Amino acid sequence: MKKLFRTADGLDCSFTFLLVCSLFLLWGFCNGMIDVMDKHFQDLLHLSKAQSAWVQFAHYLGYCVMSLPAGLLARRIGYKRGILTGLVIIAAGGIWFLPATHIQAFWAFLLGVMVISMGLTFLETTANPYTTVLGSKDGAAVRINIAQSCNGIGWILGPLVGGLFFYAKGGDSNATLYIPYMGVAVAVVVLAVVFVFAPMPELNTEDAYRLNEPMASGDGSSIWSHPHFVFAVVAQFAYVAAQAGIFSFFINYMVSEIPTISAGFAHSWMVGDGGATLRNGAYYVNEIGATKLLSYIGFVLFLLGRFSGSALLRKVEAHRVLGWYALVNVALMAVIFLKLGWFSAAALFLSFFFMSIMFPTIFALGIFGLGVQAKKASSYIVMAIMGGALLPKLMGWVGDRWDMSRGFIVPLGCFVVVAIYGFRWTRLSGFQGLKGVGVKGH
């Protein structure tokens, strides 16, 4: 375990790694709150599913707009200052929700969402590649998945806190919407102070492709000349599109598609008081109950997937795990599409487990061997998060046109793309894998 956080020159990075993990917790929490906003605005502003997806559009548009500037700035000012810049922007976005609540307009909330996501872009562009260099080379995929496990904890807490305020009055008021975001702003300011005084060494991944050599020598090359990076951008676009769609329309699916529940389950701690609605003598999960199920089952499975995935990646090559997990999710999306009652609902919950390792693993595979250019490459992979802005609108349109079950055909196609990347990574990169990396063709 010590080798996992010790660099080749003997530097112990365990404390720095733990501190960076707090950033993963932060953006997981912010993203988790976003995922319970859609249904709130559908009820409050009488929006269709496709219209409510503007929340995701604003969120991921912030990533797209800021990813390249964030990557450029991170290369110039380093990891530490890049992180501090992101924290300042997030604090500003959180504070904006106070006047936005008084403005009482959809655009004002979307602006706040976008500003926060712009700050999160700095954190993700900086922290994701940083975790891959805080220790041994072979442990890169393991470290990023451990850090993303903290992200999974944030995903669990975000919907619980968001649902507490967004649906506190049955979803008919946004009077308390600013409270969780003001809390985020305060926490971020405190975290920024800690980072000011924290030691953060500047480290880079191994330059396996000699990208740092002068182009004039004939040996250096562009990151775009490496298929494993280019396809990582495509795969990340597809994965985030699938994740955003599933997370965003989870509440819609649970409210409109699943069968009745028993009286005992309706009054259990998992659904909670006010989490079920009695109609025609039968109980159905409502928005409050769906929010709790999202946290208590969906995101708990997501977190368990991160932890178990971190252990699995120590024994199995990262690209193989990615390929098989994506293939399982293709099958699970098909079960949901077929409308098989509780079997489909179970498939939806299981998809959280198998999505868990995809983002960090694609990231680690995409920047592998790029040396100092990993910061530049990471900005493009973060930009690929724009998939979460575009395809959920398509998923929402399918849900409006037919029903929410049919909408899951969209993430099904996305997981096919991810599976192809996983199974073809060795051919794309020329390496055998991140577990005991061996050169093939270099």
N, C-alpha and C positions, 0 to 999 in steps of 0.2 A: 504493500500500500504506500510506503514512503517513497518508493521509486516513482509512483504515479504522479507525485507532486514535486519531484526533484529533477532539475534540468541536467543536461549532459555535463555541465561544468560544476555541478554540485550545489547549485542554489536551491534552497528550500522555499517553495512558493505556496505552502499550505495555507498560511494566514491570508495572503493576498487572494488566493482562490476562494476562501470562505467569504471574504468581503465582496468579491465580484458576484458570488452567488446571491447576495442580497438584491442585486439589480435584477436578476432573473425572477426573484419573488415579486419584485415591484411591478415589472411589466406583465407578469402573469395575472396579478391582481387587477391591473387596469384593463387588460384584455377581457378578463372574466366579467367585469362590470358591463363592458360593451355588449357582450353576448345576451344579456337579458334586457337590453334597451329596445330591441325591435318590437316585441309584442306590446311594450309599454306605449310606444308612439303609435302603433296600429290602433290601440284602443283610445288613446288620448286625442289623436288628430284624425282618426278615421282613415288611416292609410291602408293601401293594399300591401301584400307581402313584398311585391317588387318595389313599391315606394318606400317602405320602411328600410329596405336594404341600402338606402342612402346613408344610413348610419355606418355600415361597413365600408361604403364607398368613401366617405369622408375619413374614416379611420385609416384605411389602407392607402388613400391618396396622399395622406401625410407622409407615409413611408416612401412612396414613390417620388414625391417632390424633394424630400430631404436626403434620400439615401446617397446619391452621388456627392452632394456638398458635405455630408457627414463623413463619407469615406475620404474625401480630399482633405478635409480639416483634420481628421484623425491621423493621416499620414504626416501632416505638417506639425501638429502640436502634441502628438503622442496619445497614448491610451488614457492617461489620467485626466488631462485637460478635456479630452473628448467626452469622457464620462461626466465631468462637471458641467460642461456645456449642455448636455442632454438633461441633466437634473434641473438646471435653471429653467429650461424651456418647459419641462413638465410642470414645475411649480407654477409658472405663469398660466399654463392651460388650466390647471386645477382651480386657481383663483378666479379665472374668467367665468366659471360656472355660476358664481354668485350673481354678477350682473345679468348673465344669460337667463337665470331663473326669473328675474324681474322683467326682462324683455318678453318672455313667454312666446318666442318664435322658434320654429324648427331650425332655421338657419343659424341661430345663435348657439344652439346646442351642438350642431354639426361643426361649427367653428371651434368650439372648445375641444371636441373630440379630435379634430384634425391637429390642433396645436399640441395636444398631449402626445399624439402619435408621432409628430415631428421630433419631439424630445426623445421618445422611445426609440426612434430610428438611430439616434446617436448612441444610445446604450447598446442596442443590438449590433450595430455595425462595429462597435468597439469591443464589447464584452464577449461576443461569440468567438471571434478569432483569438482573443486574448486567452480564453480558457484552453485553447488547443496548444498553447506554448508554455503553460505554467506547469511543466513537468516533462516526463519522458515522451519521446516522439510517438511511440507505439500506443500510448495511452490517450491520444488526442480525442478519439471518438468516445472513450469512456468518460473523460473529464467533462466534455460538453454535455453528455447525457446526464451526468450527476448534477451539473449546474442546472440543466433543464428540469431536473426533478424538483428543484426549488421553485422553478417556474410553474410546475404542476400544482404545488401547494397554493400558489397565488391564484391559479385558475379555480381551485376549490373555494377559496375565501371570497373571490370577487363576486360571483353570482349571489352568494349568501348576503353579503353586505349590500350589493346593488338591489337585490329583490326586497330587502328589508325596507329600503326607502322608495324604490320605484313603484312597489305594489302595496305600500303601507296603507293606502286608502282605496284598495281595489283597482289601482291603476288609473284613477280618474283625476289625478292631480300631480303636477310636477313641482309642488311647493318645497319639497325636501330634497330635490335632486342634487342640489349643490353641496349638501353636507358630506357625503363620502368623498367628493372631489376636493373639498377644502381640507379634509383629513389627509388625503394624498399629498397635497401641497405642503402641509406642515411636516409630514414624515420625510418628504424629499429634501426639504431644507436641512433637516437634522442630518440626513444621510450625506448630503453634500459637505457639511462641516467635517464629518468623519473622514471622507475621502481627501479633503484638503491636507490632512495630517498623516494619511496612511502611506506606507511605502509601496510603490508600484513600479517595479523594474520594467524597462523597455526591452521586450524580447520579440523574436521573429521565428517563424517556422523555417525548417530546413529548405534551402533553395535547391530542391531536387531537380528542377528543370532548367537551372542556370539562368533564371529570368533576371537576376540582378547584374549580369555581365553586360557590358556595353554592346549595343546592337551592331556597332561597327565591326566587332570581332567576328561576326557571323555565327556566334554561338547563342547569343541572347535571343529571347523570343517574347512575343506578346502573350498575355494570359488568354486571349481569344484564339490562339493557335492550339489550345489544349482542349480537346473534346470533353474531357471529364469535368472541366469547369463550365463550358458552354451548356452542356446538357444538365448540369446542376441548376443553372438559372431556370431552365425550362421545367425541370422536375420540381423546383421549389415553387414556381408559379402555380403549377398544377396542385401540389400538396396544399398550399395555403388556401387556394380556391376551395378545395374540398373541405378543409378544416373550418374555414369561415362559414361556408354554407351549412355544414352539419351543426356547428355550435349555434349559429344565428337562428336557425329554424327548428331547433330542438323543441322549444316551448310550443311552437305552432303544431309540430307533429304530435307531441304528447297530448295536447288539448283536443285536437281534431281527429286523430287517427287511432289511438289505442282504445281497446274495449273497456267495458265497465270494470271497476275495482270493487273489492269486497268492503263491507262496512268496517271490518277490523283494520284493513290496510288504509282506509280513508282516515281513520283516527290514530294511526300509528305515528311515531316520532318522525318517520321518514317523509311522510306527507305533511304532518303537522296540522295545527288548528287553522282552519280556513283554506286548506290545501286541496279540498275536494268539493265538488258541487253536486247536490242531489237533484236529479231530473227524472221525472216519471218513475220514481221509486228506485232508481239506481244511482250509484256514485260514479262520478267522472273526475279525473284530475283536472284542476284548473291552473291558471298561470302561476299562482303562489306555490302550489304543489309541484308543478313542473320545474320551477326554479330550484326547489329543494332537491328534487330527483337529479337535476343536472349537477349539483354539487356533491350530493351524498353518494351517488352511484357513478354518473358519467365521469366527473373529474377525479373521483377517487380511483377509478379504473385507469384513468389517464396517468395519474401519479404512480400507481402500482406498475404500470407499463414502463414508466421511466426508470424506476428503481430496478425492476427485473431486467429491463433492457440493458442497463449499465453493466449488470453482472454477466448477461449473455454475451455482450460485446467483448468481454475479456477472453472469451473462448471461441467465438465464431467471428469470421470476417464481417465487417460492418456492412458491406454491400450485399452480402447474402441475407443478413437479417432484414435489411431494408426491402429487398425484393420479395421475400416470403411474407413479411408483414403487409406489404401493399397488396399482394395477391389475395391474402385472406380478406382484406377490406373490400376488394372487388366482389368477392362472394357475398359478404355481409350486405353490401349495398344492393345486390340483386335480391336478397331475401326481403329487404325493406320495400323495394320496388314492387314485389309480388303481393304485398298486402296480406301477410299471413298472421295477422293478429298479434298475439303476445310473442310469437317467434320473431316477428319483424321488430318488435320493441326491444327484445333481447339482443337482436343483431345490432341495433342502433347503439345500445350500451357497450357491447363488445367492441364496436368500432373505435371507441375512445382508447381502449387498451392498445389496439394495434396501430393507431395513429401516433402514439406517444413518442416513439423514437425517430419519427420521420424527419421533422424539421432539423434537429441537431445533427442527425446522421448525414442528411443531404449536405448540410453546411460543411461538416468535417470532410466529407468525400470531395466536395467541390473545391475547397481551398487547399487540399492536400498537395504538398510539394511546391507551393508557389512562393516560398520565401517571404521577403518584405512586401511582395506584391499581393500577399494574402489580404492586407487591409483594403486594397483597391478591389480585389475580387469579392470580398465580403460585402462591399457597398452595392455591387450589382446583384448579388444573391439576395440581399435585403430588399433591393428594388423589386425583385421578383414577387415580393409579398403583395404587389399590386393585383395579383390574381384574386386575392381576397376582396378586392373592390369590385371586380367585374363579374365574375361568374356567379356569386350569390344572387345578383339581380336576375340572371338567367334562371337559376334555381327557383327564385321567388315567382318569376313569370310562369314557369311550368306548374308551380303549386297553385297559382291563381287560375291558370287555364284548365288544369285537370284536378289534381289534389296533391297534398304534400308528399305522399308516398311516391308518386311518380317523379317528383322533383329530385329524388335521390339518384336518378339516372345521371345527373351532372357530376357529382363526386365519384360515381362509379368510373366514368371515363377518365377522371383525373388520376385515380389510383392506378389505372392501367399504365399511364405515363410514368408514374413513380416506380412501378414494378419493372418496367423496361430499363430504366436507368440503373436500378439496383443490380439486375442480372447482367447488364452489359458494362458495368463500371470497369472491370479489369481490362476489357478490350479498349475502352475509351481512354484509360489512364496509362496503360502499360505496366501497371503494378498488380501484384497478387492480392493485396488487401491491406487494411489498416492494422490487422492483427498479425504481428510479425511481418512487417512490410518487406516484400522481396521484389527486386527489379525484374521486369520481363520486357525485353526489347529496348532497354536503355543502356 
